[in-house]
Amino acid sequence: MGCCGQQRATLVQNKTTSASTHQSADSLVNIRFTQTSAVMVRGPVTGKHYQFHGTANTQRVDSRDAAALVKSGYFQRA
């Protein structure tokens, strides 16, 4: 029987492994901000922050966030 410290370590390891498998190069898509101003948005699914401005108006974002960003009308797939 393991102690609770070992169980906690196993739980943390499983969460880390699970999170890293969700983010792969295949799950990233190019999104372009269609406005001229600078903006920082928070991905509604991942919580990740994306900053768009000037010449950096196109970025690779998580596909789960991309769907909602495109739906807003301010972004489009690039």
Helices and strands as residue ranges (DSSP letters): H 4-22, G 25-27, E 28-33, E 39-42, E 49-52, E 58-62, H 63-71, E 75-77
